[in-house]
Every structure is written in structure tokens, then in C-alpha cells.
Amino acid sequence: MAEVQLAPLRSMGDFLLESARFQIPQVKDPEKWANRVLNNLLYYQTNYFLSALIIFLIIGIFHPVKMVLGFAAISVAFGGYVYTTNYQGQARRFKRNHPLFSILIVLAAGYLLVYMFGAVIVFLFGIAFPLLLIIIHASLRMRSIKNKITNKMEYVGLKRTPMGIILEGLGQEQEAGS
């Protein structure tokens, strides 16, 4: 396996300004649209990671308490899910041996969920909004010759990048000649 390399940060002119060309994708040809998105994700990956981080931090600056509480609520919910799915037998015994305490835990978790709903929404917005902007940019940005050559190098395996690994993990490998 080749060593993972961080893709270069593309210039603002290439990413958004003067040399950038945008066009609405051909929605009637989903294969061509998906090809454009995948190639743009690979080519502009460092710009996308940096943009997502900046947007997440801006939302965090405007709503710091809600971001922390939302992260905590999601972490607790995820941890509770993992614990109960891995230790079902122990959870059942606890529920059978301590029914009143089990009901109080469920009521407290429900109250906490309702109380933290606004914070959870802010945290999820801090994650989903940057992803939405990335998908919109990757869909609208037309590819350049430099973009195509760089993506061929990624496909051939001359260099491996974080986005290439993420896309590969999601089952979105590039096809030869795309």
C-alpha cells in the first residue's frame, strides 16, 4: 500500500474565483454527475476539509455551549447504544432485577433528549451544513485538465490521499478512464 499523502491546497482562483467554471450537472445522466462529484472530491479534498473545519468552527463560535452539549448528547446516545447492543444479557438482567430504576433511567434519558434537542440540532447542523456545501460545489464545479490528470494519478495509485481512502471505504472507487 502506498503512503498516504495530503493533497495540495488549491488556489482560491481555481476553487471559487476566476478560473472556476460552474454548471448545473446533467441530472438525467446520474453516472456522469457522480463521476464529476467523485473527481471534484478527490481534486479539491484539502479545500473541502479546510472549508468544513472553518464552517464547523464558525458555528461553534456562535453557539459554543450548544455545540458542546450536542456533542455530549450524541456521544452519550451512541455510547448507550453500543453498550446495550454489546451487553444485552446484562441489560435485560438489570431491567428485570431493578424495574423502577430502569423506568427512571428511560424517563431521565427521554427528558435529557428533549431538553438537549436544540443543542443536538445545532451540532448536527455544524456537521451537515459543510457537507451540503461540499456536495453542492462538487456537483456544480466543472473539471479542468489539471483536475483530470491529478485524478488519474490517484487512480493509478501513484499517490494515496485521505479522500481517496474515504471514498474507497464507502465503495466509491474510480473506474479506469473516468
QUITARA-V540086 format. One record per helix or strand of 3 or more residues. SS is the DSSP state (~ for helix, > for strand). FROM is the first residue (numbers start at 1). TO is the last residue. If there is no record, write none. Layout:
# QUITARA-V540086
SS/FROM/TO, SS/FROM/TO
This chain:
# QUITARA-V540086
~/12/15, ~/30/43, ~/45/62, ~/64/86, ~/88/97, ~/99/115, ~/117/140, ~/145/156, ~/162/169
